[in-house]
Amino acid sequence: MIIRWHLQQNLIVLPKSSKPERAAENFDVWEFVLSADEVNQIDRMDREDGKTLPKPEDNNQLF
């Protein structure tokens, strides 16, 4: 999905994978298009520090 998002932003995408099945998945982005709402949801994940995960000190269940 993120590869598709990059393509819809007219960005160059250079996916990499050492696993053939994962490489095939990376190229399976031409059969769908993200809606404007989906693009906006991904856009809203952007943070100034470039990270999308919460900080450990935020008492998050992930850490």
C-alpha positions as CSV (number, residue, x, y, z in Angstrom):
1,M,0.0,0.0,0.0
2,I,2.8,2.4,0.8
3,I,4.5,1.7,-2.5
4,R,1.2,2.6,-4.2
5,W,1.0,5.8,-2.1
6,H,4.4,6.8,-3.3
7,L,3.5,6.2,-6.9
8,Q,0.4,8.3,-6.6
9,Q,2.5,11.1,-5.2
10,N,4.6,10.9,-8.4
11,L,7.6,9.7,-6.4
12,I,10.3,7.3,-7.5
13,V,10.0,3.9,-5.7
14,L,12.9,1.5,-5.4
15,P,11.6,-1.4,-3.4
16,K,14.1,-4.0,-2.3
17,S,13.6,-7.6,-1.0
18,S,15.8,-10.7,-0.9
19,K,12.7,-12.9,-0.9
20,P,11.2,-13.6,-4.3
21,E,7.6,-13.8,-3.0
22,R,8.0,-10.4,-1.3
23,A,9.5,-8.9,-4.4
24,A,6.5,-10.1,-6.4
25,E,4.2,-8.4,-3.8
26,N,6.1,-5.2,-4.2
27,F,5.3,-5.1,-7.9
28,D,1.6,-5.9,-7.3
29,V,0.6,-2.3,-7.1
30,W,-1.0,-1.7,-10.5
31,E,-4.3,-3.4,-9.9
32,F,-5.6,-0.8,-7.5
33,V,-5.7,2.9,-6.7
34,L,-5.9,4.5,-3.3
35,S,-8.8,6.7,-2.7
36,A,-8.3,10.4,-1.8
37,D,-9.4,9.5,1.8
38,E,-6.8,6.7,2.0
39,V,-4.1,9.0,0.7
40,N,-5.0,11.6,3.3
41,Q,-4.9,9.1,6.1
42,I,-1.4,8.1,5.1
43,D,-0.4,11.7,4.7
44,R,-1.6,12.4,8.3
45,M,0.9,9.9,9.6
46,D,3.8,12.2,8.8
47,R,5.6,13.7,11.7
48,E,8.3,16.4,11.8
49,D,10.9,13.9,13.2
50,G,10.2,11.5,10.3
51,K,8.9,8.7,12.6
52,T,5.4,7.2,12.6
53,L,5.6,5.1,15.8
54,P,4.8,6.6,19.2
55,K,7.7,7.4,21.4
56,P,8.5,4.8,24.2
57,E,8.1,7.5,26.8
58,D,4.4,7.9,25.7
59,N,3.6,4.8,27.7
60,N,2.6,2.9,24.6
61,Q,1.7,-0.8,24.6
62,L,4.2,-1.4,21.8
63,F,7.2,-0.7,24.1
